[in-house]
Amino acid sequence: MLFRSLLYYLLFLLNLLVFCIAFLPLFVMPRSIGLKVLSIWAKLSQKLLFYSCKIDFEVIGRDKIPNQKILIASKHQSAWETINFIHILKEAPIMIFKRELLFIPFFGLYALKFGHIAINRKVGLSSIKSMIKKAKETLDNNRPILIFPEGTRQDILSESTYKRGILALYKSLNIPCVPVALNSGKYWPKNSIKKIPGKITVEFLDPIPPGIDDNEFMRILK
């Protein structure tokens, strides 16, 4: 599978490079058009993964997603979910990610163009305040806000520790929070080039309504 994994990375990089260069005009076009193109790119990336590494996916509980502005709190085990949430969700999400990713050529520019929120985790409370401010500015659209409460990728068997940023967002935005369970790390292991054939499961769980006590919210989320 090592050869297939390396083949996938090569195809993925070529796909990304072609997208970034061919669609530079998106910077002067409406964001809605760019998001549709981005969704096509994400679907193509998944097809490349399937044909090269035989990794498929299934989505459970999509009907549990409220038809309104929501906060999505997802497990984070690999790069797979950061790509595929773009086309799995009805509306491309506004992702919250670490500021360092902005320095990746092309990626950083497109991330800002598509309205994602970059945070500097080194500044602590200031980072949370900035994140909340930017998230509130998106409340006038239906794009879900996506955050990975664990803060970084976790091994599939590791004990989860959720950062307080998710609680701050939940309290400040006053919108439902939809937890997401997944097992992408089983087939796309952390810190490993090798991919393992199989089917990734993504499950949307029951929405947590706004207004719940802090401790209770964190307990339900976990």
N, C-alpha and C positions, 0 to 999 in steps of 0.2 A: 504493500500500500504506500510505501514511501515514494515510489515513482509517481503514482497517481496523485499523491498529495502535492508533490513538486509541480506536476503538470497543472493542477488546479491553481496554484499560486501564480504560475506564469500566465495562465489564461485570465485570471482575475486582474492582474496588474495591467495586462494589455487592454482588457475591457475598461478598466478605470482610466487608463491613459487616453484611450480613444474618446471616452465620454467627456473627460475634462477638456480636451482640446476641441473636439467637434462641437461641443455645446457652449463654448465661450460666449456666444451671442445671448445666452440666457441671462447674463448680467444686466442687459438693458431691456429684458422682456419681463412681463408680469410674473410674480413669484408663482402664481397658480400654474402657469405653463411649465415652469421649471420643476415643480413638484411632480407633475405627471411624467415628465421625462425621467426624473429620479426614480420613480416607481418602476418604470420599464427597466432601468439599469439594475435595480435590486432584484427584480424577477429573473433577469438574464444571469445575474451572478449566482442565484440559487440553481438555475438550470445547469450552469457550468459545474457547480459543486456536485449535483446529482450525476451528471454524465461522466465526470472524472473520478469521483470518489464514492459514488453510490450512496450519498446521504440525502434522504428525503425528509419531509416533515409533515406533521398534521397539527391542526388547530382545534382545540376543544373549548367550548364555552363562549364562542364568539357572540352568541345571542345574549349573553349577560352584559355586554357593553352598553351602557346607557346612551341614548341618542341625544347627547348634550356634551358640553365641555367637561372633560374628565382629567384626572391625574392618574397616570399608570405607574405602578411601582412593580418593577420586574426583577426577578432573579437575574444574575449576570455571571455566566460561566465561560463565554467565548465571544469572539467577534461576530459570530453568526447572528445573534439577536439584534445587534446594532445595525446590521444590513437589512435583515428580513422584516423587522417591524415596519419598515418603510412601505412595504406592499401588503403586509398582513392586515394592517388597520385600514379602515375605510378612508380615513384622512391621514396623510403623512404626519407623523408626530413631531412635536418640537422637542428635541432631545437636549437633556442637560448633561454636559460632559466636561472633563477637565480641560483647562485652558491650554495645556501643552499641545493638544491635538490641533490647535489652530496653526501651529508652525509646520504642519505637514504640507508640502507643496500642493497647490490646487485645493486639497481637501478643506483647508482652513477658510479659503475664500468662499467656496461653495457653502460651507457650514453657516457662515454669516449671511450669505445671500438667502438661504432657505430658512432663516429665522431661528436657528438653534441657539442655545444659551451656554456660553462657556464660563466656567467659574475657576477662580484661583483658590484652590483649597488651602494654600499656605497662609492666607490672611484670616482664616477662622470666621469670626462673627461677621466681618465685613463682607465676606464671600456669600454668606447666607442671606444677608440683607440685599445684596445686589441681585442674587438669584431670585428672590421673592419679587423684587421690583420689576425685573424683566419678565417674570412669569405673569404678573398681574397685567402687564401691558398686552398680553395675548388673550385676555379674557373675552375680547370682542369677536373672536373667531372660534370655530368648532374643532380646530386641530388639538388633539390630546397632547398633554405635556407628559413626556416620558422621562422617568428617573430610575436609576439603578441604586437603590438604597444602600447596598453593600459597599458602594463607592468604587469598587474595582472588581475584576474577575475573581471568582472563587472556585476552588476545586469542588467537584460535585459532591464529595463526602464531607466537606468542611462544615463546621458549625457557623451558621450565619450570624453576623453582627451588623445591625442596621444603623447607619449614621442618622444623626438628629435632623439633618436637612429635610428628610421626607416628612417629619412631623411639622417642621416649620412651614413647609409648603401646604400641607393638608390644612393646618389651622388658618393660614393667611388667605388661601384661595377660596375656601368655603365651597368646594365642589366635591363630588364623589371620587373616591380613590379605588381603582380596580387593581388588585394584586394579580401578578402573573407568575405561575410556576412553570419551569421548563427544565429540560435535561440535556441541553446542547453540549455540556462538558463531557458527556459520555461518548460522544462521537467526534467532538472537536476539543480535545483535552487542552487544558491550560498549559502554556509554555512547551507545547509540542508541535512539531511540524506535521507529524503523521496524523492522518484522519482515519476514522474507523467507520466502515459502512453500517448503515442502520437508518432508523427513522426518529428524528427529533420530535418530541411532543411539547407543544406550547398550550398551556391551559389558563384561560381567563377565569378567575374565581369571582365569587359574589362581590358586587361593589360594596365598599364601606361608605355609608352615608356621611355627610359632613356633620360636624357638631359633637362628635363622640369625645369623651374624656381622653386625655393624652395617653395615659397608661393603658387604657382599654384599646385605644387605636393601635398602639404598638404591639399589644398582645395578639390582636386579631390579625394584624399584618404578618407577624411571625408565624 
